[in-house]
Amino acid sequence: MTADKAAIAKQFIELIPHSKALGMQITRIEDGLAEIRMPYDPRFVGDPETGVIHGGAVSALMDTCSGAAVMSHPKSPAATATIDLRIDYMRAATPGQAITARAECYHITRSVAFVRATAFDENTDQPVATGAGTFTVGGAS
C-alpha cells in the first residue's frame, strides 16, 4: 500500500467529528485491512447499571473501520460510503475495556466493495460483534 493511501485513510478517521468524539485511533492499516481502537469512555455507556458500551458506539466503530479498509484497498480510488452494514452482537463488551475493530475488504468491483469486520474488547478470545457490509467505490460517495 502506498503511503498516500495510508495518509488518506488516516485523515478519513481524523476528519470525521463523530469518530474523533468517540476517540477512534487507527492502529493498523494496509492493503484492504484496517484496525481501529476505541477507548472505553463512560459517556458512551448504554446501560448505567452494568457500564456496558452502547451498541451504537460499537456500530460506529465497525462502520468507520470498514470504510478505512475499503479506502486502503489497492483497487479503491479512496472515496467510499456505506451502502449496507449488518452487525451481529455476540456478547456485551467488558465494562472499562477498549474495543478494537478489525475489517477486511475482501472483494471489490468497479462500484461496490465487500467487507467483513469483527470487534473485540481486551478479552479477545470471543468477539463482541461481527459484521458484513457493502460500500461504494470511487465517486459514488
N, C-alpha and C positions, 0 to 999 in steps of 0.2 A: 504494500500500500504506500502511496506517495505521502510525503509529509503534508502536502496541501490538503489531501482528503482527511487526514487526521486533524488538521487545524480547523477545517470546515466543520467536521463533526463536533469538535470541542466547542467551537463558537455556537453551534446549534444549541448545545446544552446551556452554555453560559448566558446566552441572549434571551432565553425564554424565561420571563419573570416567574412563572409557576414553578419551573424546575429549580430556579435559583432560590425561591422561597422555601422549597422542600429540601434544600441543601444538597441536591444531587451533585455527585462528583464522578467524572469518568475515571475508572481505574484501569481499563484496558480497552484498546481499540485497534483493530487490524482488519484485514480484508473480510468484510461481511460479518465480523464479530464485534460485539461491544459488551462491556461490563460497566455498570454504574452502581455506585453505592449511595444509599440514603441513610443518614444517621437517624437514630431514634430521637424524637422530639415530642414532648408531652402535648404540644399544640396540635398534633396530628392523631391523637388518640380517639378511637371511635367508641370505646366502652370505658368510661371513667372507673368503673368498679374493677376491671381487670388490667387496665393500662395497655390494651392491645391497640396497635395502629389501625386506623380506619382502612378498609379495603380500597377506598378511593385513592388514597396515597400510594398504595401498592400498585394499583392500576395505572396511575400516572407514571410511576417509576418504570413499569414494564413497557408502557407505550413509548416513553421517551427513549428507553434503551433500544427498543425495536427500531425506532426511527434512526437512531445513530448507527445501528448495524446496517440498515439499508444504505445510508449515506456513505458508509465506509466500503461498500461493495465495489469491486473494480469496474463493474459494468454500470454502476449508477452515476448519473451526472450530478448527484448531490441533493437536489430538491426532492422532498417527499412529504406526503400527508397520509394519515391513517384512513384506510377505506373501511376496514373491519378488524376488530380485535376481540377475541374470545379469551376470557380468563377463567380458569377453574381454581378456586381457592381450596387448597388441600388441608390446611390447618391454620390456626391463629399464629401470628408471629409472636415470638417471645418478647414480652414487655422489657424495655430497656436495651434491646439489641438493634444494631443497624440491620438494614435489609439491603441485599445486593441482588441486582437483576443481571442475568446473562442472556444475550439474544444472538441468534444466528440467522442471517439472511441466507437461506439455503437454495433459493431459486429466484431468478429474476428474468423478466421478459422485457420487451420494449416499453411496456406501460405499467406493469404490476410486479411488485416484489413480495415474496412469501417468507415469513419469519416465524421462528419458534423461540419462545422465551421461558425462562424459569427464574423464580425469585426465592432466595434463601435468606434466613437470618443467620446469626452466628452459630447456630446449631445446624450445620449444613448437611446432616445425614438425611433429612426429609425436607422436601420443598414446601415453602409457604404457598406458592401458587405456580401454575404453569399456564402458558398462553400460546395462541397461534393467531397470526394476523396477516392481513394483506395491506400493502401500502402503495401509493402512487410512485411512479418513477419519472423523473425529469420535470418538465414544465407543467405537468398536470396538477401540481400542488396548488 
